Amino acid sequence: ASTGSENIVNAKNIVVIGRTGDGKSAFCKRFATHLGFAGEIPFVDSQSASSHTLDPVALSFDGWQIIDTPGLMDTNGFKKDEENLVKIVNKLRSIETVHLFVLAVNFSNARFDSGMQDALKLFVDSFGENFLKNLVIVFTHGRFRPSDYDYDEDEELE
């Protein structure tokens, strides 16, 4: 396993983006563990809305590279957002292929406001329409319990 700025050739690159405080680092830790990584994980998650990831952080192992990024819509204002976006874009330009973009969204405070729309537009402008084809949304800070929802298993979904 390696951490830092080096890129592994032929790695499956997964980049996690999202608002400051929405659980990007925690998701990266859990995903790395799910993929079988058992060493020291460099991602630092916080319990507050302030950013702990100041630069993109990569964990590379077993053909995977997970990249945690500084938060968007940072609590330190628009100028910090611009700095974070530049750091993210510069890191991504150093990677031959990004296989998956993960947008981490806080389940208990899910918003797709103009700030998030502008940030995603910047990614599209920087990397083309394929950015959207390789984007998934992961909801964090939430629990799903099927027993909380009343539905009929035999009923067709519309």
N, C-alpha and C positions, 0 to 999 in steps of 0.2 A: 504494500500500500504506500501511496505517496500523497503528500499534500502540497499545496502551494501553487505556483504559476505554471509548472510544466504541464504539457499536454501529452497524453498517451496516444500513440498511433493506433488507429482502429478501435478506440474506445467508443462505447455508446455514451454520448454526452447528453446529460440531463441538466437543464438550467432552470432554477427555481426563482421566480420573480413574484413581486407583490408589494403591498403597502408595508410600511414600517409597522411592526407589531402584529402582523397577521399570521405569524407562525411559520415563516419560511425555514428558519434554522431548525426548529423542532421537527418539521416535516422531513428535512434533509437527514437529520439524525435517525429518525424512525425508518425512513426509506433505505438508508445504508444498512441498518441492522436487518431489515427485511430481506435485503439482497445477500445477506450472509456476512457482512463485514463485522469483525469481532475486535478490532483494535481500537486505539484511541481516536475518537471522532473530533475533528477540528471545528465543528459548527457549534457556536455558542448561542443558545436561545435564552431569552429573557422573559420575565413575567410582566414586563412593563411595555408601554407603547413607545419607548425610546429605542433608537437603533443601536444594536451591538455589532452588527456586521458592517464595517466601514469600507471594506474592499471585497471584491468577489473572492470567495474561498472555495477551493476545489479539493475533493477527496477522490483519489483514483485507486481502483482495486479491481482485480479479476475482470478486466475488460470494461469496467464502468468508470465513468467520471461524473460525479454529482457536483454541481456548482451552485453554491449559495450566493446570493447577491445582496447588496445594500438595498434598503427599503425605498419604495416609491412613496410619494406623498409624505415625505419625512416631516417629523414634528419640528424640525429646524427651519422650515420654510422652503420657498421656491428655489432659491439659490442652491441649497443643499440637494434638492431634487435634481437640478441640472447637473451638479457634480456627480451624483450617484448614477444618473443615466449615462454620462460620458464614461465612467468607470465600467459599467456593465457592457456598453457597446464596444469599448476597446477590448475587453476580455473576450467577448464573443467573436470579434473579428480575428482573434488569434487562433480560433478553433476551426478546423477544416469543416466539420459538420456538426450541427446541433440536431440530435435525433428527437428531442422532446423538450418543449417549454412547458413548465408547470406554473400556472398562475395560482398562488396560494391566496385564498379569500377567507377572511374571518366569518364563520358561519353565523355568529351572533350579531355581526354588524356588516353584513354583505352590502356593499354599495358599488355601483358602476356609474360613478359621477363623472363630470367633465375632466377632472384631474386624471382619473384612471384611463378614460378614453384617450386623452392626449398622450399619455405615456405609451399606451398600446399602439397608437398611430405612429409614434416615433420608432417603435420596433418594426412596424410594417414598412415605414419609409426606409429604415436602415437595412432590413433583411428581405424585403419583398413579401408578396402575398403568401409564400410558403410558411412564413412565420405563423399565420393563423391556422394553416393545415396541420401544423405540428404542435398546437397549443391545446392543453387540457386544463381544466379548472379543478382544483382540489379545495374542498371546504375544510377549514381547520377550526379548532376551538368549539367543536360541536359533538354531540353524540346522537347517533341514530339508533333508535330502538323501535323495531317494527310494532311492538305492542302499543306505542304511543299513537299509532295511526289506525284509523278505522277504515278498513277496505275489505272488499269481497274478492277473494281469490278467483272466483269464477267469473267476475265481471270483466268485460273487455275494456281495455284502456283506449281512450280516444286520442 
